């Protein structure tokens, strides 16, 4: 212990030992001491020396410290000292504060070397993961810091070790749930380093519920008003989502986008934002952009854009956009974020067009933004952001393009001058003295014409009043006039990009351009001159514009036909020189930068030369213009003929595709009608089944009545015997018996007829169930149903007549019974009073039974009438269904016949097209394959379908 007191700075009598000697003695003490207290004190001493003598402690003590971690797990204090010592040796954070800049590289190498020594044995990292699981603060916290430092020094190697370690990533995820904020916050930093550039670990962390935990932490800390912990969580979220499509989809499907909306709720008083709040909100906006980045798959971006609109996130961003007092860098990033949220999404673009700024009178947000873009006093990055927002608003948005161009047309310009339109702002910027405004306005107007031939033609109608007393000139003419006045390079580049976009794929615009006799000489003069490097870019764009004027020339102007323009190039410039100047564009450094991503990002205004969409146009036209320059007039004629023929055939094919599409729609409608009729048929079948059950009930009731009638006949027989016993005449009684027997036979006959009727109804039911199987069977069932229906009506008429006869016979029986009673009253009265009472009782019974029979017969007749009505309705329904089915079958047959005719025509057209393509290939003209054309058509149809859905 005296030795340790000397090491720790206590008084000693002899000379002080050197740092290396002290460290060596401490290492020997750690290795050889048997008492835990001695080892603990030695490790504590090493910890105190590790900051000053980092190299010596790292070289001599690392092995002993690792051994302590392996053997002294039971003592948390010595484990904590060992972990802190290793952290001081491996980490560069403390040293970097003390070292000069020229020693930074050496420090980095030292930490990396010690890290490499530590992870050489993978068991050391696994041991560290085990220690991080300990709940003891003195073990867990230094373990987290040490593992973070290892990841900073040798990230990929440590990531791989953790990835293959059982439950390695999952054990680290538990740090986010630690109740001690220090460990939780350092756990966030650890996961930041762990997830850098490793998609596999990013997926594991995401599926370990990282999104839920991080968003909870951000909410607990106060969202954008929170401290640096919110910043760390946002950086970790960016690591998990950036360039990781799986995690982005998981984030969207988990409804986490909806939880981002409260981040952007800012109050009316936006003064005095803290630096941390600005940083947090900046990272939040970047996180939104990660989800809707143009580099993501289109489907994933589109779904995130829709989710942001439906949850109100886009509306919240537009509120920040129009708010006052927002810091400039936050406003710039918000504009960029809104740009990518609306890019290519029709619903979001329509909403953005409806946003108004809180001014008096209210102005559209687009107009307010364009005012900032053409204002040279605004910051450069803000103007670039507004340009990007305008480009994204017009991307694949023909409706928005038409609205912008319409503000330039004479019929829609506000004559009162009370409001400024987007078109007026663009024209003002196009012809201002600020070259950056010229460039931005030209690029913005070019995006309004992108892939829209109709608007290119309409823009030719725009007339500008240049000065008082002079006639107005067209916008196209004014652009060429400014181009020829020798303005700044940036202005000329912007105007040339606008003209190239305007004239491409628009023969009418080419004709208007060539109609001005000064344009072609100006272009040839610019291309032919030998100018400096700054002017080479202008020369290349002039060559591109002249090439577009040749390639899209319809030869409507005699003096500027394709052949004459090519001869002019040959004489004034030379074909090889023309192709060389044309190549200046794609070889330029700024062209390569602009081609990388849609967002305009320039280090300075002088580098603002090319637009991303224009680079696509150059790539598309450079090759075809080079080929067009070398083609002869005969080849041009043949190519024109082939083009016209192909256009005609394409039109025919398009027409037939349209017809087939319409027929497919009709077939779908017919299928829907068939499904409707099928459902109606099922309902009718259910009704018939219900009727069958009712008929069965009637049969049961009839059988019950039959049993009762049998009992009544027996009762009548007993009464006749009583009459004989009481002296009634036997002849009259026998006559009554015979009549009752006839009555019984007639009822049995009625029963048989009812059975036949039941069989007919069952046949009708079966015919209705089999109605949809085939047309021939349905016709047979229909005729059979009609025959059975007529037979049933006849049978019902017979039953009515028989019932009437029975009613007459019943009345006759009543009269005879009355006579018999009159005949028997006298002798009975003469014999005794008891006989008279008996006869009156018999008379009452007979009358009661006759009344019951009459009521039963009446009930039977009513049931037969109701059955007849049911059968009539069923037969009419069957007839209606048969008619509708026959009509549908005729329509299907006709549509099939028309499709067969169309297929024959298409086959003929395909043969002609293939023959023409063979001729074109023989002439050396590149021809797209049929699969490419069909895939293109299909892509267009898919895009149209997507736009319809968004609408």
Phi, psi and omega in degrees: 000330177298324179296317181294323178295326177292320179294321185280005174104010179286170181290144177216152184278326186267185178292148182286135178286160179285166182297318181295319179296318180297316181297321180296318179295320178296321179296319177297322180294320178296322185281327190253341185290138180266341180273134181296325180296321178295317179296321181296316179296323179293318179293324177298319178295319176299323179297317181292331179273346189291336180284319182278321181248060186298313183296314184294317179295321180296318183288314189271327192256349187300316182296319180292322180294320178296322178296322177298317179300328183278327190256330185255044182295337185286338183255108185290333183291312180292327177296318179297317178298319181295319179293319178297321179296314178297323179296317179296327180286318188274324186286145177260357188297313184289320182292325184295333178287332185263336185274158174281167183295327182287347178259002184297319182295321179295321179296316179301317179296324182294313179296322179292323180292315179296323177297318179298321178295318184292318185271002178300323172263110184298338179297333179296318179292320178297319177298320180295322177297322178295318180293327179295336179287342181296141181278339182301128184300321184288348176256315187292315185294309177296330176296319178296316180296319180295316180295324177297318180295321177300318180293325178294323185279313183227066187302302184301320182293315180293322177302317181294321179295315180294324182295322181273350178285137181300123178057028183297309181292321183296324180293326179286334179294336179295342180297329181292340180264003181291135182287343179273116189298328181298314180291319179298316182293319176290333174296324175297317178296321178298314181293330174302311180292326183291326187266002182292121171056035177222099185295325182296313179294323178301318180294318180298314180298318180297318182280356172268024176069034181292321182300315181298315183292317181293319178294326176296318179297317180298319179295317180297325183278355177102022178056231185291340178278358181287180183267209184290340178298319177299319178300315180297319179296321180293322176296321177294320177298321177297319177301320184288330189258331187293126179058027178234093186296325180297313180292325178297317178294320178297321179296318181289314182294334179278006179060033178277340177299323180297331181282353179275343184301316180298342179299327190255021177273101181252149181277181179289327180268101184253024180272148173072043177290137176285158180298324180292321178295319177299316179297315181298313182294326176297316178292324177297318178295320178296325179294322175297319181292330177300322183286334184241025182296140178298342179278350176287163174302140185303321181295317180294318179298316182297318181294322178292322178298317179295319180297321180293327177288314185292330180272356177089008181293318179297319179298322179293321178295321178293329176296316176297322182300322183263001182282161178255151178083006180282134178303151188297318182291326176291319178298318179297314180292327176295319178298316178298322180292313177301323180303312184281338176289329182262352187296117176076005181249108187300318181299313180292323178295319178296320178296316181297325178294336182270355182285133178244147176280147181284066179241175180233108359284160180298139178240148176300146180300326181297318180295317179298319180293319179295328176297324176289325183293320184267007178264113186289349179276349179283153178300148184298317183294327178292320179294321176296320180295319179295319177299317179296321178297318179294320177297317180292326177296326182267354184291118181054037183231081181295328178297313179295320177301316180297322180294322179292313181294326181296334178287350177263341185286149185300327186286343185246359181286136180285111184288336182287336180075016181285332182231150179258131181262168179296320180296320178295321177296320180294318178295320177298318177291328182293328185243022177278176180276350180272119184294327179293321175295321176302313183295313182297317180294321179295316179294319179298317179292326177296323178291332176291341180257357188301121175054041180217088184296327181297315180290330176297321178289320181293326181294341176294341181279348185290128178243140181240138175269108185280318180203163183290132179093342179264147179292152179292152177240158180287159178298321179298317181292321180295323177298315180292328178295314179295325180298323183277354182274359176073048179281190182296157183299318181298320178295315181293322178296316179297316180294321179294322176296321177297315181294320179297317178295321183294316186279338183294131177060032177215094184296327181294318178295324176297318179297316178298322180293316181286341181294335175279114187294346183273347188288311183295315176301324178296315180296314181295323178295319178296319183288325186284336183289152175258100186248177182286182183296325181295326183274350181297325179295319177295320178298317179298319179291325175296320177296320178296317180295319178294321177297320176297322179295334176276314187292322182258022179280129179264012177059030178280338176259123186296320184283347183232044174287164183305313185296320180291322177294322178292322176296323179295320177295319181297321183280314188275325189242312189098135185297315182296319179294322179296315180295324179295316179295323178297327180285350178299330186293303186290343179273352184286144182296319181292332175295318180295321179294316182293332183284351186285316184211156184294328185289128176288112180232112183230142180288332180209161179300332181293335181274001183276091186236318187242150176253147184300313181295328179292327177297326175295320179295319179297315180298326181285323189263340186300315181290316184291327177291320178300319178291322182295329182293325184270356182280146177278172181294322180296318178296324177296318179297314179298319179297320178297316179298315179297320179299314180298317179297317179296321178297318178298313180296321177298321178296319179296314179299318178299320179298315181294323177297321178297317179298315180297321178298318178295319179294324176298321177296319178296319178298320177297320178296318179296320178298321178296320178296320178297318178297322178296314179296324178297318178295322177296320179297320178296322177296319178296321178297322177296322177297317180297319178299320178296319178295322178298319179295323178295319178298321179297321177297319178297322178297319178297317178297322180295317178298322178296318177298321181298319179296318179297322178296322178298319178296321180297322179294320177297323180295322177296320179298319180295325179293322179296322177297323180296321178299316180296321181294329182268010174092014179287150184296131184291329182293318179294322180293317179297325178295318177297322178297316180299318180295322177294325177296318177299317177302318179295317179298319180296322178293325175294322176298316177299323178297318178297319179296323177294325176297317178299320178298318178299319179295323179295318180296320178296322177297318179297320178298314179296324179293323178292323179294330182262017187293324186272005186286311183203156183292319183294317180293324180295321178297318179298317180296321181297313180295320179296319179297322179293318179297314180296325180295316179295319178298321180295320178297318178299316180298322179295322177296319178298319180296322178298313181297319180295322178296320178297318178298319180296322178297318177298316180296323178297317178297322179296317179298323178296318180296315180298322179296323179294315178300315181299321179294320179296322182290329184265354183291316186298305181298329181290319179296326180291327183286300185195161178289334180294323180295320179298318180297322180295316182295320179296323178295319177297320181298315180298319178297317180299314180300318180298316180295321180295319178297319178297319178299316180297317180295323178293320179295320179297318179298320177298319180295322179293321178295324178293324178296317179295321177297323179296319179297316177301317180293322179297314179296321179296317181295322179293321178296320178299318181296317180297315180297322179296318179297313181297321180294319179296321178297314180299320180293323177295319180294318178298318179297318179295318180295322177297320180296318179295321178295321177298318178297318181295322179296323177296315179297318180296322178298317177298316181295321179298320178298318180294318181296318180297322178295318179294322179296324177297319177296318180297317179297323176297327179279353179088015180270129177292130182235133177287142177289160180299327180294321179295319179297314181295321179294323175297315178300318181296321177298320177298316179298322180294319179297319177299318179298320180295318179295321178298319180294320180293323176297000000 
